[in-house]
Amino acid sequence: MSVKPTTREIAIFSMLGALMYASKLIMEFAPNIHLLGVFTIAFTVVYRKKALYPIYVYVILTGILNGFAAWWVPYLYLWTVLWGAVMLLPKKMPKRWCPIVYMLVCAAHGFLFGTLYAPAQAILYGLSFQGMIAWIIAGLPWDCIHGISNFFCGILIVPLISILKLAEKYTEKN
């Protein structure tokens, strides 16, 4: 499989990235509760390296529509960390393990989000190491909400993977 996307894939990945952005907008009434981890994991399982295309469509759309400010800079790597973690999982994992493993990985990313975010904020705002640790600690309640919600939203990962694989199978025939 080539990493260079086909015209069909460009259209699909653009729509999937826009779907990620739209899902985030829809869920903004509930801070730190969203489907971004679900989408990132499902896209990675189905599209592997090419999952970076819809992920970065989402990241760029977020910057364009919400502003390329300091808060946005960590987005350049935060979702790639989750993508990388999923890429390290075995491709042929026993089916009964998939739901719980994906839910746990999704939850871990949520729990670690503030910690992963902190180094960029420390550099951008000139925080000392102690300042960065204080920033992480202050965000722990939000990271707990993020991790717990990612775990429960993660129940949608396996069904989404099935839908994406079915759509891929159907469109490859036509």
N, CA, C and O of each residue as an XYZ file, in Angstrom:
696
protein
N       0.846     -1.176      0.000
C       0.000      0.000      0.000
C       0.894      1.243      0.000
O       1.766      1.401      0.854
N       0.660      2.095     -0.954
C       1.400      3.345     -1.063
C       0.904      4.333     -0.008
O      -0.279      4.343      0.334
N       1.810      5.160      0.503
C       1.415      6.168      1.481
C       0.792      7.367      0.776
O       0.020      8.115      1.377
N       1.129      7.549     -0.504
C       0.560      8.655     -1.275
C      -0.929      8.358     -1.527
O      -1.270      7.301     -2.058
N      -1.808      9.291     -1.145
C      -3.248      9.017     -1.296
C      -3.716      9.155     -2.747
O      -3.197      9.960     -3.519
N      -4.701      8.350     -3.080
C      -5.347      8.462     -4.386
C      -6.359      9.603     -4.323
O      -6.627     10.141     -3.248
N      -6.913      9.968     -5.463
C      -7.927     11.025     -5.493
C      -9.113     10.635     -4.627
O      -9.638     11.464     -3.884
N      -9.541      9.379     -4.717
C     -10.652      8.878     -3.905
C     -10.332      9.009     -2.419
O     -11.177      9.433     -1.631
N      -9.107      8.643     -2.041
C      -8.702      8.725     -0.639
C      -8.621     10.169     -0.165
O      -8.964     10.457      0.981
N      -8.180     11.074     -1.014
C      -8.130     12.487     -0.636
C      -9.527     12.967     -0.260
O      -9.708     13.673      0.732
N     -10.513     12.574     -1.067
C     -11.899     12.959     -0.783
C     -12.377     12.325      0.526
O     -12.979     12.998      1.363
N     -12.108     11.043      0.695
C     -12.543     10.333      1.907
C     -11.853     10.905      3.143
O     -12.513     11.187      4.144
N     -10.531     11.080      3.085
C      -9.799     11.564      4.247
C     -10.190     13.004      4.591
O     -10.225     13.374      5.764
N     -10.479     13.801      3.584
C     -10.947     15.169      3.846
C     -12.277     15.138      4.576
O     -12.485     15.894      5.526
N     -13.177     14.270      4.139
C     -14.481     14.156      4.804
C     -14.326     13.623      6.230
O     -15.000     14.093      7.146
N     -13.444     12.648      6.417
C     -13.240     12.093      7.756
C     -12.629     13.135      8.697
O     -13.019     13.215      9.862
N     -11.681     13.930      8.206
C     -11.110     15.002      9.014
C     -12.159     16.057      9.366
O     -12.190     16.561     10.488
N     -13.017     16.385      8.396
C     -14.101     17.341      8.644
C     -15.100     16.759      9.644
O     -15.646     17.483     10.476
N     -15.335     15.448      9.558
C     -16.213     14.782     10.518
C     -15.641     14.890     11.935
O     -16.377     15.133     12.891
N     -14.334     14.708     12.059
C     -13.688     14.869     13.365
C     -13.935     16.279     13.901
O     -14.301     16.457     15.062
N     -13.732     17.278     13.039
C     -13.923     18.664     13.472
C     -15.386     18.919     13.855
O     -15.664     19.526     14.890
N     -16.309     18.456     13.025
C     -17.738     18.659     13.311
C     -18.135     17.975     14.613
O     -18.917     18.524     15.389
N     -17.601     16.778     14.857
C     -17.937     16.064     16.092
C     -17.438     16.837     17.309
O     -18.108     16.869     18.341
N     -16.278     17.452     17.196
C     -15.732     18.257     18.294
C     -16.627     19.474     18.549
O     -16.903     19.817     19.698
N     -17.078     20.122     17.473
C     -17.970     21.277     17.632
C     -19.276     20.884     18.309
O     -19.762     21.584     19.197
N     -19.832     19.770     17.885
C     -21.105     19.307     18.436
C     -20.983     19.015     19.933
O     -21.928     19.234     20.692
N     -19.820     18.521     20.351
C     -19.625     18.127     21.742
C     -19.067     19.246     22.625
O     -18.765     19.000     23.792
N     -18.925     20.451     22.110
C     -18.324     21.528     22.907
C     -19.127     21.916     24.130
O     -18.596     22.563     25.032
N     -20.392     21.538     24.181
C     -21.183     21.829     25.379
C     -20.671     21.034     26.585
O     -20.955     21.388     27.729
N     -19.921     19.965     26.328
C     -19.395     19.103     27.392
C     -17.860     19.129     27.341
O     -17.262     18.359     26.590
N     -17.216     19.999     28.126
C     -15.755     20.127     28.062
C     -15.025     18.796     28.285
O     -15.342     18.039     29.203
N     -14.052     18.537     27.431
C     -13.190     17.353     27.488
C     -13.925     16.046     27.208
O     -13.406     14.969     27.503
N     -15.103     16.129     26.654
C     -15.829     14.929     26.238
C     -16.055     15.062     24.738
O     -16.770     15.951     24.273
N     -15.426     14.154     23.992
C     -15.518     14.213     22.531
C     -15.147     12.862     21.940
O     -14.784     11.936     22.666
N     -15.239     12.754     20.628
C     -14.979     11.489     19.925
C     -13.651     11.496     19.168
O     -13.417     10.608     18.348
N     -12.793     12.452     19.412
C     -11.548     12.555     18.645
C     -10.651     11.335     18.828
O     -10.057     10.856     17.862
N     -10.547     10.830     20.045
C      -9.757      9.619     20.280
C     -10.364      8.418     19.579
O      -9.648      7.584     19.026
N     -11.684      8.333     19.604
C     -12.399      7.241     18.921
C     -12.064      7.255     17.434
O     -11.704      6.230     16.857
N     -12.188      8.426     16.827
C     -11.900      8.543     15.395
C     -10.435      8.254     15.103
O     -10.123      7.544     14.147
N      -9.535      8.796     15.913
C      -8.105      8.589     15.680
C      -7.749      7.105     15.731
O      -7.010      6.616     14.877
N      -8.264      6.397     16.713
C      -7.960      4.971     16.836
C      -8.587      4.180     15.684
O      -7.917      3.348     15.072
N      -9.850      4.430     15.386
C     -10.526      3.696     14.307
C      -9.835      3.944     12.968
O      -9.601      3.004     12.208
N      -9.505      5.207     12.673
C      -8.837      5.518     11.401
C      -7.480      4.840     11.326
O      -7.076      4.372     10.262
N      -6.773      4.785     12.450
C      -5.444      4.167     12.470
C      -5.533      2.668     12.248
O      -4.719      2.102     11.518
N      -6.505      2.019     12.865
C      -6.665      0.571     12.684
C      -6.999      0.260     11.216
O      -6.481     -0.706     10.654
N      -7.840      1.057     10.613
C      -8.288      0.784      9.243
C      -7.278      1.262      8.202
O      -6.960      0.523      7.271
N      -6.771      2.487      8.345
C      -5.953      3.096      7.290
C      -4.454      3.106      7.582
O      -3.656      3.475      6.720
N      -4.066      2.699      8.801
C      -2.662      2.631      9.226
C      -1.944      3.978      9.008
O      -2.374      4.990      9.562
N      -0.862      4.007      8.214
C      -0.099      5.247      8.030
C      -0.955      6.361      7.446
O      -0.791      7.530      7.795
N      -1.860      5.994      6.565
C      -2.697      7.006      5.909
C      -3.697      7.662      6.862
O      -4.325      8.656      6.498
N      -3.856      7.131      8.059
C      -4.740      7.756      9.050
C      -4.247      9.150      9.420
O      -5.017      9.977      9.908
N      -2.972      9.406      9.187
C      -2.449     10.740      9.483
C      -3.116     11.811      8.614
O      -3.197     12.970      9.020
N      -3.588     11.440      7.439
C      -4.251     12.433      6.574
C      -5.513     13.000      7.225
O      -5.598     14.218      7.385
N      -6.499     12.183      7.608
C      -7.672     12.789      8.238
C      -7.358     13.439      9.591
O      -7.985     14.429      9.966
N      -6.392     12.881     10.317
C      -6.018     13.469     11.601
C      -5.512     14.895     11.389
O      -5.902     15.812     12.112
N      -4.643     15.077     10.395
C      -4.099     16.415     10.165
C      -5.059     17.330      9.417
O      -4.916     18.551      9.492
N      -6.024     16.782      8.704
C      -7.104     17.632      8.181
C      -7.826     18.240      9.380
O      -8.113     19.437      9.394
N      -8.120     17.416     10.383
C      -8.753     17.922     11.605
C      -7.891     19.000     12.272
O      -8.396     20.064     12.630
N      -6.609     18.730     12.437
C      -5.708     19.674     13.113
C      -5.661     21.010     12.356
O      -5.748     22.076     12.967
N      -5.525     20.946     11.041
C      -5.450     22.175     10.236
C      -6.784     22.916     10.267
O      -6.805     24.139     10.405
N      -7.896     22.192     10.140
C      -9.211     22.843     10.238
C      -9.374     23.540     11.584
O      -9.907     24.647     11.652
N      -8.920     22.901     12.639
C      -9.008     23.492     13.971
C      -8.226     24.799     14.020
O      -8.706     25.793     14.567
N      -7.042     24.801     13.458
C      -6.248     26.028     13.433
C      -6.885     27.111     12.577
O      -6.936     28.272     12.981
N      -7.368     26.741     11.407
C      -7.979     27.717     10.501
C      -9.231     28.330     11.126
O      -9.422     29.546     11.087
N     -10.075     27.488     11.698
C     -11.370     27.956     12.180
C     -11.367     28.462     13.622
O     -12.293     29.164     14.029
N     -10.343     28.117     14.397
C     -10.280     28.555     15.792
C      -9.069     29.432     16.084
O      -8.938     29.969     17.184
N      -8.202     29.576     15.117
C      -7.029     30.425     15.292
C      -5.762     29.638     15.581
O      -5.750     28.725     16.406
N      -4.704     30.009     14.888
C      -3.402     29.377     15.093
C      -2.707     30.071     16.265
O      -1.775     30.852     16.070
N      -3.161     29.783     17.463
C      -2.614     30.404     18.672
C      -1.749     29.378     19.413
O      -1.594     28.239     18.972
N      -1.202     29.802     20.530
C      -0.306     28.930     21.302
C      -0.992     27.634     21.737
O      -0.346     26.587     21.779
N      -2.274     27.682     22.060
C      -2.989     26.469     22.489
C      -3.014     25.417     21.383
O      -3.122     24.224     21.667
N      -2.915     25.850     20.120
C      -3.025     24.949     18.971
C      -1.728     24.182     18.704
O      -1.771     23.067     18.184
N      -0.595     24.754     19.047
C       0.712     24.151     18.723
C       0.813     22.688     19.172
O       1.266     21.857     18.386
N       0.409     22.334     20.407
C       0.511     20.925     20.804
C      -0.347     19.976     19.951
O      -0.075     18.777     19.899
N      -1.371     20.503     19.290
C      -2.182     19.659     18.420
C      -1.347     19.061     17.292
O      -1.719     18.040     16.714
N      -0.231     19.690     16.983
C       0.642     19.177     15.930
C       1.234     17.817     16.287
O       1.650     17.068     15.403
N       1.275     17.493     17.587
C       1.820     16.192     17.976
C       0.888     15.354     18.852
O       1.054     14.136     18.920
N      -0.085     15.970     19.523
C      -0.929     15.219     20.465
C      -1.648     14.038     19.833
O      -1.678     12.949     20.407
N      -2.218     14.240     18.677
C      -2.981     13.166     18.035
C      -2.042     12.150     17.404
O      -2.402     10.984     17.240
N      -0.837     12.590     17.050
C       0.157     11.668     16.504
C       0.638     10.695     17.572
O       0.977      9.553     17.262
N       0.670     11.132     18.815
C       1.046     10.236     19.921
C       0.040      9.092     20.014
O       0.427      7.932     20.151
N      -1.246      9.417     19.939
C      -2.281      8.374     19.981
C      -2.179      7.477     18.756
O      -2.264      6.255     18.870
N      -1.995      8.078     17.584
C      -1.805      7.307     16.345
C      -0.630      6.337     16.507
O      -0.739      5.161     16.159
N       0.491      6.833     17.036
C       1.675      5.992     17.218
C       1.430      4.848     18.187
O       1.890      3.729     17.958
N       0.708      5.121     19.270
C       0.394      4.064     20.236
C      -0.437      2.965     19.579
O      -0.206      1.781     19.822
N      -1.392      3.349     18.756
C      -2.237      2.357     18.073
C      -1.425      1.604     17.024
O      -1.620      0.404     16.831
N      -0.521      2.300     16.347
C       0.330      1.632     15.348
C       1.196      0.548     16.003
O       1.569     -0.425     15.347
N       1.515      0.713     17.285
C       2.345     -0.270     17.990
C       1.555     -1.500     18.447
O       2.144     -2.518     18.810
N       0.232     -1.405     18.430
C      -0.587     -2.558     18.830
C      -0.493     -3.643     17.757
O      -0.321     -3.329     16.580
N      -0.604     -4.918     18.151
C      -0.561     -5.990     17.147
C      -1.739     -5.882     16.180
O      -2.872     -5.626     16.586
N      -1.449     -6.081     14.889
C      -2.515     -6.023     13.870
C      -3.503     -7.170     14.042
O      -4.695     -7.003     13.786
N      -3.029     -8.308     14.463
C      -3.852     -9.518     14.580
C      -4.178     -9.801     16.046
O      -3.974    -10.914     16.530
N      -4.679     -8.801     16.739
C      -5.062     -8.971     18.137
C      -6.323     -9.843     18.195
O      -7.192     -9.715     17.331
N      -6.441    -10.724     19.193
C      -7.678    -11.513     19.317
C      -8.895    -10.584     19.375
O      -8.887     -9.577     20.083
N      -9.944    -10.940     18.614
C     -11.130    -10.073     18.493
C     -11.734     -9.712     19.846
O     -12.211     -8.593     20.033
N     -11.717    -10.631     20.768
C     -12.347    -10.344     22.061
C     -11.549     -9.321     22.868
O     -12.100     -8.690     23.771
N     -10.266     -9.146     22.561
C      -9.435     -8.171     23.261
C      -9.578     -6.766     22.684
O      -9.388     -5.777     23.392
N      -9.912     -6.682     21.408
C      -9.916     -5.383     20.715
C     -10.724     -4.307     21.437
O     -10.190     -3.225     21.681
N     -11.990     -4.554     21.791
C     -12.753     -3.460     22.415
C     -12.088     -2.909     23.671
O     -11.965     -1.693     23.818
N     -11.660     -3.779     24.574
C     -11.089     -3.291     25.834
C      -9.724     -2.640     25.625
O      -9.417     -1.629     26.257
N      -8.905     -3.212     24.746
C      -7.581     -2.622     24.484
C      -7.743     -1.228     23.878
O      -7.083     -0.282     24.306
N      -8.619     -1.103     22.884
C      -8.834      0.211     22.254
C      -9.422      1.209     23.252
O      -9.035      2.378     23.260
N     -10.345      0.758     24.084
C     -10.936      1.647     25.088
C      -9.873      2.098     26.098
O      -9.858      3.262     26.500
N      -8.997      1.198     26.503
C      -7.945      1.544     27.463
C      -6.914      2.500     26.855
O      -6.454      3.426     27.523
N      -6.553      2.277     25.596
C      -5.608      3.180     24.922
C      -6.238      4.565     24.781
O      -5.579      5.578     25.013
N      -7.504      4.601     24.404
C      -8.231      5.865     24.266
C      -8.278      6.590     25.614
O      -8.049      7.797     25.686
N      -8.575      5.846     26.675
C      -8.629      6.433     28.020
C      -7.258      6.945     28.448
O      -7.150      8.039     29.002
N      -6.221      6.169     28.196
C      -4.865      6.576     28.584
C      -4.497      7.901     27.922
O      -3.903      8.773     28.555
N      -4.853      8.048     26.650
C      -4.561      9.308     25.957
C      -5.294     10.472     26.631
O      -4.735     11.559     26.780
N      -6.520     10.245     27.029
C      -7.274     11.288     27.724
C      -6.656     11.645     29.068
O      -6.521     12.822     29.401
N      -6.277     10.625     29.845
C      -5.665     10.875     31.157
C      -4.319     11.599     31.016
O      -3.950     12.403     31.871
N      -3.596     11.307     29.938
C      -2.262     11.887     29.742
C      -2.269     13.168     28.912
O      -1.215     13.764     28.692
N      -3.434     13.594     28.451
C      -3.522     14.724     27.530
C      -2.818     15.969     28.081
O      -2.008     16.578     27.382
N      -3.113     16.344     29.304
C      -2.496     17.532     29.894
C      -0.995     17.387     30.062
O      -0.247     18.346     29.873
N      -0.557     16.192     30.415
C       0.875     15.938     30.573
C       1.582     16.014     29.221
O       2.691     16.540     29.128
N       0.945     15.494     28.180
C       1.518     15.570     26.835
C       1.504     17.005     26.305
O       2.392     17.408     25.554
N       0.510     17.752     26.694
C       0.317     19.133     26.258
C       1.316     20.083     26.932
O       1.739     21.075     26.339
N       1.681     19.770     28.159
C       2.459     20.672     29.017
C       3.828     21.077     28.466
O       4.169     22.255     28.575
N       4.632     20.191     27.887
C       5.956     20.634     27.426
C       5.889     21.779     26.409
O       6.684     22.717     26.481
N       4.955     21.709     25.473
C       4.829     22.789     24.492
C       4.425     24.089     25.182
O       4.938     25.157     24.848
N       3.510     23.998     26.139
C       3.081     25.191     26.861
C       4.240     25.761     27.678
O       4.403     26.978     27.761
N       5.032     24.897     28.269
C       6.179     25.357     29.052
C       7.167     26.110     28.164
O       7.679     27.161     28.549
N       7.431     25.575     26.988
C       8.358     26.232     26.054
C       7.772     27.548     25.557
O       8.456     28.572     25.551
N       6.495     27.524     25.135
C       5.862     28.719     24.563
C       5.700     29.845     25.578
O       5.795     31.020     25.225
N       5.453     29.487     26.846
C       5.211     30.504     27.868
C       6.374     30.677     28.834
O       6.263     31.411     29.816
N       7.487     30.008     28.562
C       8.677     30.171     29.391
C       8.522     29.653     30.811
O       9.093     30.219     31.744
N       7.758     28.587     30.983
C       7.571     28.025     32.319
C       8.800     27.233     32.740
O       9.454     26.596     31.914
N       9.101     27.276     34.001
C      10.156     26.419     34.548
C       9.598     24.999     34.627
O       8.416     24.768     34.377
N      10.465     24.060     34.976
C       9.999     22.681     35.148
C       8.930     22.622     36.233
O       7.921     21.932     36.086
N       9.161     23.356     37.331
C       8.186     23.390     38.429
C       6.871     24.026     37.957
O       5.787     23.587     38.342
N       6.982     25.049     37.132
C       5.789     25.692     36.575
C       5.010     24.735     35.685
O       3.779     24.713     35.707
N       5.736     23.948     34.906
C       5.086     22.957     34.043
C       4.376     21.898     34.888
O       3.254     21.506     34.570
N       5.010     21.439     35.947
C       4.396     20.447     36.838
C       3.143     21.029     37.489
O       2.126     20.346     37.610
N       3.220     22.287     37.904
C       2.049     22.949     38.502
C       0.920     23.036     37.478
O      -0.247     22.845     37.819
N       1.265     23.323     36.232
C       0.271     23.400     35.146
C      -0.399     22.039     34.958
O      -1.615     21.960     34.781
N       0.395     20.974     34.996
C      -0.144     19.610     34.855
C      -1.084     19.300     36.017
O      -2.190     18.802     35.807
N      -0.651     19.592     37.231
C      -1.468     19.300     38.419
C      -2.781     20.075     38.382
O      -3.834     19.536     38.720
N      -2.715     21.332     37.973
C      -3.937     22.146     37.902
C      -4.932     21.565     36.899
O      -6.141     21.743     37.046
N      -4.429     20.877     35.891
C      -5.307     20.314     34.865
C      -5.780     18.896     35.137
O      -6.563     18.353     34.357
N      -5.324     18.283     36.224
C      -5.687     16.887     36.506
C      -7.198     16.625     36.561
O      -7.641     15.600     36.044
N      -8.000     17.498     37.159
C      -9.448     17.214     37.140
C     -10.001     17.113     35.710
O     -10.853     16.272     35.421
N      -9.504     17.980     34.826
C      -9.962     17.940     33.435
C      -9.442     16.694     32.720
O     -10.143     16.112     31.891
N      -8.213     16.285     33.040
C      -7.669     15.066     32.445
C      -8.442     13.836     32.920
O      -8.602     12.876     32.166
N      -8.919     13.861     34.158
C      -9.736     12.743     34.661
C     -11.047     12.653     33.890
O     -11.466     11.565     33.496
N     -11.685     13.778     33.680
C     -12.916     13.790     32.874
C     -12.618     13.282     31.476
O     -13.363     12.476     30.918
N     -11.508     13.771     30.914
C     -11.115     13.386     29.560
C     -10.870     11.874     29.466
O     -11.376     11.219     28.554
N     -10.104     11.326     30.398
C      -9.786      9.898     30.365
C     -11.004      9.021     30.562
O     -11.186      8.038     29.844
N     -11.844      9.368     31.533
C     -13.051      8.571     31.798
C     -14.004      8.631     30.611
O     -14.552      7.611     30.195
N     -14.200      9.830     30.068
C     -15.108      9.944     28.918
C     -14.538      9.231     27.693
O     -15.288      8.616     26.935
N     -13.212      9.307     27.488
C     -12.601      8.580     26.373
C     -12.816      7.070     26.519
O     -13.050      6.368     25.535
N     -12.734      6.584     27.758
C     -12.955      5.157     27.973
C     -14.367      4.759     27.526
O     -14.541      3.800     26.775
N     -15.364      5.504     27.994
C     -16.744      5.141     27.656
C     -17.084      5.423     26.193
O     -17.823      4.657     25.574
N     -16.560      6.504     25.639
C     -16.764      6.762     24.208
C     -16.066      5.688     23.368
O     -16.475      5.399     22.243
N     -15.008      5.106     23.935
C     -14.242      4.082     23.229
C     -15.043      2.852     22.857
O     -14.596      2.051     22.037
N     -16.210      2.688     23.439
C     -17.057      1.552     23.068
C     -17.497      1.642     21.608
O     -17.926      0.650     21.018
N     -17.386      2.836     21.032
C     -17.772      3.042     19.629
C     -16.664      2.687     18.639
O     -16.908      2.654     17.433
N     -15.465      2.425     19.120
C     -14.319      2.212     18.235
C     -14.500      0.981     17.350
O     -14.369      1.078     16.130
N     -14.797     -0.165     17.938
C     -14.912     -1.400     17.143
C     -16.062     -1.314     16.133
O     -15.872     -1.702     14.980
N     -17.246     -0.823     16.517
C     -18.288     -0.659     15.498
C     -17.873      0.299     14.374
O     -18.195      0.056     13.211
N     -17.168      1.376     14.706
C     -16.710      2.310     13.677
C     -15.690      1.648     12.759
O     -15.721      1.861     11.547
N     -14.796      0.856     13.312
C     -13.827      0.115     12.501
C     -14.568     -0.798     11.527
O     -14.217     -0.865     10.349
N     -15.585     -1.498     12.011
C     -16.366     -2.398     11.150
C     -17.039     -1.641     10.017
O     -17.043     -2.103      8.876
N     -17.605     -0.486     10.323
C     -18.266      0.330      9.298
C     -17.254      0.812      8.262
O     -17.517      0.748      7.061
N     -16.105      1.290      8.718
C     -15.077      1.776      7.789
C     -14.548      0.654      6.901
O     -14.343      0.854      5.704
N     -14.324     -0.532      7.486
C     -13.843     -1.668      6.691
C     -14.894     -2.107      5.672
O     -14.563     -2.435      4.532
N     -16.139     -2.111      6.082
C     -17.224     -2.455      5.154
C     -17.299     -1.443      4.013
O     -17.441     -1.821      2.850
N     -17.204     -0.180      4.344
C     -17.227      0.866      3.310
C     -16.024      0.727      2.359
O     -16.165      0.898      1.148
N     -14.864      0.421      2.908
C     -13.668      0.210      2.064
C     -13.866     -0.985      1.136
O     -13.549     -0.920     -0.051
N     -14.388     -2.067      1.688
C     -14.620     -3.278      0.894
C     -15.621     -3.009     -0.222
O     -15.432     -3.450     -1.355
N     -16.690     -2.283      0.106
C     -17.722     -1.998     -0.878
C     -17.194     -1.059     -1.976
O     -17.459     -1.285     -3.157
N     -16.462     -0.027     -1.602
C     -15.993      0.937     -2.595
C     -14.853      0.370     -3.451
O     -14.661      0.810     -4.585
N     -14.110     -0.581     -2.934
C     -13.048     -1.209     -3.738
C     -13.627     -2.052     -4.856
O     -13.011     -2.190     -5.913
N     -14.816     -2.624     -4.634
C     -15.473     -3.447     -5.655
C     -15.984     -2.597     -6.804
O     -16.020     -3.052     -7.948
N     -16.382     -1.359     -6.506
C     -17.010     -0.501     -7.532
C     -16.050      0.463     -8.149
O     -16.433      1.243     -9.021
